[in-house]
Amino acid sequence: MDHEILINQCRQLIHDPVILKLVEQYVGRSVDNGGIYRYVKRGIPLGCSLSPPMGAA
């Protein structure tokens, strides 16, 4: 799942900037690979209660 597409879909449905910021923080994450951090632009966090509804969006 591409984060940019997901956020754009959420912007069409959610008009509260606080909630939109929370959604952006939910999908935006970085991973550590031996001290090198990279931003993840695709996928959703597994094990989070929001993953199923976001995956269905």
C-alpha positions as CSV (number, residue, x, y, z in Angstrom):
1,M,0.0,0.0,0.0
2,D,1.5,3.3,-1.1
3,H,1.4,5.9,1.7
4,E,0.7,8.8,-0.5
5,I,-2.3,7.2,-2.1
6,L,-3.7,6.2,1.3
7,I,-3.2,9.7,2.8
8,N,-4.9,11.3,-0.3
9,Q,-7.9,9.0,0.1
10,C,-8.1,9.9,3.8
11,R,-8.0,13.6,3.0
12,Q,-11.1,13.2,0.9
13,L,-13.0,11.6,3.8
14,I,-11.4,13.2,6.9
15,H,-11.5,17.0,7.2
16,D,-10.2,17.3,10.8
17,P,-6.5,18.3,10.5
18,V,-5.7,16.7,13.9
19,I,-7.0,13.3,12.8
20,L,-5.2,13.6,9.4
21,K,-1.9,14.2,11.2
22,L,-2.5,11.2,13.4
23,V,-3.1,9.1,10.3
24,E,0.1,10.4,8.7
25,Q,2.0,9.5,11.8
26,Y,0.5,6.1,11.8
27,V,1.6,5.2,8.3
28,G,4.9,7.1,8.4
29,R,7.7,5.2,10.0
30,S,11.4,4.5,9.7
31,V,13.3,1.3,10.1
32,D,16.8,0.8,11.4
33,N,19.1,-1.4,9.4
34,G,22.5,-1.5,11.2
35,G,22.4,2.1,12.2
36,I,21.1,3.4,8.9
37,Y,17.6,4.6,9.0
38,R,15.3,4.7,6.0
39,Y,11.8,6.0,5.6
40,V,9.2,3.4,4.7
41,K,6.9,4.6,1.9
42,R,4.8,1.5,1.3
43,G,3.0,-1.0,3.5
44,I,1.2,-0.7,6.9
45,P,2.4,-1.7,10.4
46,L,1.4,-5.2,11.2
47,G,-0.2,-5.9,14.6
48,C,-1.8,-2.4,14.9
49,S,-5.5,-2.2,15.4
50,L,-5.7,0.4,12.5
51,S,-4.1,-1.9,10.0
52,P,-7.3,-3.8,8.8
53,P,-9.4,-0.6,8.2
54,M,-6.4,1.1,6.5
55,G,-5.9,-1.9,4.3
56,A,-9.5,-1.9,3.3
57,A,-9.4,1.8,2.3
